[in-house]
Amino acid sequence: MNCNTRYGRVLSLALLTAFGLVLAGSGLAEDASPRLVGTVNINTATPEQLELLPGIGESRARAVVAMRKQRGGFKSVDELLEVKGIGEVALERLRPFVRTEGKTTAQLK
């Protein structure tokens, strides 16, 4: 096999990989994971509704509810930092989906 043929195959594979990455980043490729749309009111949401949030499982949802009961509610989304397991990075991931007022409208699509 000569060098040009091998180079052509490598180049073709590289271009196909790059194209796939572009499609994945643009949203044109099918995304198998569900997307969260809407918001969650952290003052009224059930544990099940809280679990819809990225990075919030059963134990963190219970911790949010416990903190909410202890404080009598959250005045600010930033107060979620006081919940064990929610740090700055997690809060920034949650911020687009959480509110302290209004109706919980979140659902997975």
Helices and strands as residue ranges (DSSP letters): H 3-26, E 36-37, E 40-41, H 47-50, H 58-71, G 77-82, H 88-94, G 95-97, E 98-99, E 107-108
